[in-house]
Amino acid sequence: MKVILANPRGFCAGVNMAIECLEEVIQLFGSSIYVYHEIVHNKYVVNRFTEMGVTFVDAVSEVPENSILVFSAHGVSPQIRQQARERNIRTIDATCPLVTKVHTEAIKYAEAGYNIILIGHEGHDEVIGTMGEAPESITLIETPEEVAALEFPGDAKLAYLTQTTLSVDEAGQVIQSLKEKYPHIESPPKEDICYATTNRQAAVSELVVQADLVLVLGSQNSSNSKRLMEIGKSAEKPSYLIDGVDELLPEWLEDCETVLITAGASAPEVVVDELIQYLEDQYQAKVENAVVRKESVRFPLPKELRILQSK
């Protein structure tokens, strides 16, 4: 068996920053701290921190007063920040800077009187946080069909934003539909879909033609990981999203000569290594590293944490 290992894959700069942030907070204050939602959407990562004593919560009301609360990489709304202040909770913000960029754009457009059309998945943590910045001004859509149902007048001030972890191709279809219906619609000078999402999708799109099977390491609630699996399926290749080797089914590998392996932006490299080790042991797999793009992005730790480290 041949294994094609897609590069880039796995942790992006935002995920690296959020995980390093949480590790540093534990070093400074111990593990009896709280995180609002999952620090990143990955079961392996969340379980590791839970075993260390970190508590993940879905509401600020679950956090005792005067505790320490870390905001996840996906960002939060102003309402959540206000709730934390009211409970005298000390917060450290591990929001990915690329998500913060979208929040800033939402505020800017709303203050300028625009109706904002946000392209994203309903219920996703990032979307909830972005919509919370200007709830009266934002309309959420996901498909070209939903564009057709929009009823803004032709002279309305409109702008669109996107969730950072969307499929580049699918978002492009929605954007094209928006521009056809509202030719004057505005957008930020730099697109919102993050570099890491784009790069991982490009790698799978380029390499999938060589594969009989696509395995994506990542969790089911990881939007960018799901997009990678969908690219494999759209190429008519059997494609599966798994958290680790324990979820691999032997029947997927029957008559399979070439496996393409990648990992979502919140999946740690250890789960990739475990899968490769299994394929080498059981199927005498030979691994080929395929580099499609190179990445060198790094985000600094949150300012409030850097200040604490310097004391």
N, C-alpha and C positions, 0 to 999 in steps of 0.2 A: 504494500500500500504506500502511496505517496501522500504526504501532507503538505499543503501549501499554507504557510503561515502569513496572514495578511499584515502588512505594515503600512500605515500606522494602525494600531488597535489599542484597546484598553484605556487606562486612565488618561483623561485630558487635564489641562492645566487647572481648570476650575475644581475638578474632583480632587486632584492632588492637593490643592490649597485647602479645601474643606476638610479633608482627612488629616492633613498636617496640623491644621488649626485645632481640631478636636483633640489630637494627641498632645499638643502643647498645653491646651487647657487642662487636660488630665494631669500633666506634669506639674502645673502650677497649683492646682486646687484639689487634686485627687479625683477619683472617678464618680463621686456622688454629685454628678451634674446632670443637666437635662438638655435634650435636643428637641427642637420643634420640628416634627416630622422626621423622616429618615434623613440622615446627614447626606447620603446619596442613595439613589434607588438601586441598591444591591444587597441581597440577602446575606451574602458572606460577610460583607463589611459591617452591616448592622449587627449581625450575630456576634461578631468579634468584639465590638464595643459593648454590647449588652452583657457579654460574659465578663467584661472588665468592670461592670457596675454602672454604666451609663444608662439613663432612663430616657426613652424616646416617647414623646407625648404628641397628641393630636389637638390639644387645646391648652392655652396658657393657664386656664383654671386648674389644670392638673399639676402645676408647678408651685411648690410652697413659696411663700413670700420670702424675700431676701436670698433666694437661691441664684444659681448661675445657669443661664439658658443660652444655648448656641442656636442661632438660626441656620438652617440647612443651606446647601448650595443652590437650592431652587428659589430662594428668596421668599419674603413674606410681605403682606400688605401693611399699610400704615396703621390699620386698626389693630393688628397683632402687636406692633411696636408699642402702641398706646396702652394696650392691656398689660403688657409687661411693665411699663412705667408705673401704672396704677398699683401694681402688686410689689413695687420696690424690687423688681428682679433685675439683676445685673446681666446684661446681654452682650454677646459677642457675635458679630455678624459674619458668617462664612458664605454669604451669597456670592456666587460666581460673578465676577465683574461684567461678563457679557450679558448676564441676566439683569444686573443693575443698569446697564446701558439701555435695555428695553424699557425698564421702569422710568428712567430719566426721559426717554423719548415720549412715553405716554403722558407724563406730567407736562412736558413742553407743548405737545400738540393740544392737550386739553385746555391749558391756560390760554392758548391762542385761538380757542373757539372751534377747534376741529371735532368732527365726529370720527372716532378712531375705529377702524375695523381690525380686530386682532385675529390672525389666523393661528389656530391652535386646537388642542384637544380639551374638551370640557372636563373639568374635574382634576386636571393635572396641577400639581402643586405650583409650578411656575406660572401657569395661566391664572390661577386664583390670586397669586400675589400681584401680577401685573394688572389685572382687572381692578384690584383693590386700590390702585393708585388714582384711578379716575372712573369709578363705576358708572357715573351718569353719562360718560362720554364714549364708552367702549361697547362695541357689539362684537361678539365672538362668532366666528364661522370656521368651518373645517373643509368644505367641499365646494367645487364650482357650482353645484346645484343650489347651495345656500346663497351664493352670490346672486343667482337669478332671482331669489326671493327677497333681496334687499329692496327697500322702498325709499331710499334717500332721493330727494329731488335732484335734478340734473345740475343745479348750481350750488349744491351743498359743499361746504368745506370738508373734504375727506382726506384721511391719511390711513395707511395700513402699517401694521407691525406684525411680526411673526414670533411664535415660540421658537426658542433657540435650537430645539432638538428635532425639528420636523424633517421629513423626507424632502430633499432638495427638489426632486422632480414633482412630487405632489404639491408642494407649496408653490412651485413655479406655475402649475396649472391654475391654481386658485388666483394667483397674482395676475396671470394673463387674463382670466375672466373679469377680474376687478378692473383692469386697465381698459378692456373692451367696453365695459358698461359705463365706467366713469373715467374717461381719458385724462381728466385733470387731477386724478387722485395723486396725492403726494406720498413719499416714503423717505426714510432716513437715507443719508448719503451712503451709508455702508449697511449692507444687509444684516439682518438679525440672526439668521441661522449660523451657528458658531462654526469656527474653522475646523474643530475636531469632528463635529457631526459630518460636515462636508467631506473631510479627508477620509473618514472611515467608510462612508458610503461610496466614495470614488474608488477606494481600494477594492471593495467587494464587487462593484460594477465591472471593474477591469479584469479581475481575476476569476470571476464566477464561470466564465466560458470554459475554463480548463478543468472544472470540477464536476464530479458526479454527485457530490453531497456538500451541503453548507452547514457548518455548526457554528452557532453564535453563542459565546459565553456572555451571560447577562441575566438579569431578573425580568420577570414578566411585567413588572410595573415600570420598567425602564423604557421610555419612549424611543430613545435613540437606538437601543438594542433591537427593539421590535422592527424599526425601519430597516436595519441590516438584514434581518430574517426575510422581510418582505421583498427586498431587492433580489435575494436568492430565489424566492418563489416566483417573482415576476420573470426571471430567466428560465423558469420551468425546471428548476433543480430542487430536489427534496431539501428542505431547509428547516432547521430546528433551533429554537432558543432554549438554552439550558443553563442552570446555575452552576453546574459542575458535572464531573464525570459520572457521578452516581445516577444522573438522570439519562445517561446515554443508553439507548436500547440496541442490542446486538443486531436486530433485524434491519436497522438503518444501514448497517455496514455490509450487508450481503451483496456480493457482486460489485462492491464499490472499490474502484482502483485509485481514485484521487479525491481527497477530502480537503475542502477549504475551511480553515479555522480563522475566526476573528473574535473580537471581544468588544462589547459596548464600552462607552466612555466612563462607566462607573464600575466596570468589572476588573478586579485585581489580577495581576499576571500569574499569581499562584494557581488560580483555577485553570488557566491556560496550560501551565506547566504540568499539572496533574493529568489533564486530558491527553496531552502529548505523551507523557510517560506511559499511560495506559495503552495507547495505540502502538507505541514502540514495543511494549512488553507482549501484547496480545496479537498484534498483526505485523510485527517487524516493520513498522512504518519508518520511512525515510522522510526527513523534514527539509523542506525548501523554504527559506525566508524570501518573501517577495516584497520588496520595498517600492511602493507606488509614490508616496510623498514623504518628506521628512518634516518633523516638527521640532521646534525649539522654544515654544511659548512657555513662560512661567509667570505665575501671578504671586505677588507678595502676600504675606499673611495680613489679616485685617489690622487696621491702624490701632484699634484699641488693644489688640493682643500684643502688638509690637511695643506699645508703651508699657504694658505690664511686664514684658520680658526685660525691658531696660532698667526696671527698678531693682 
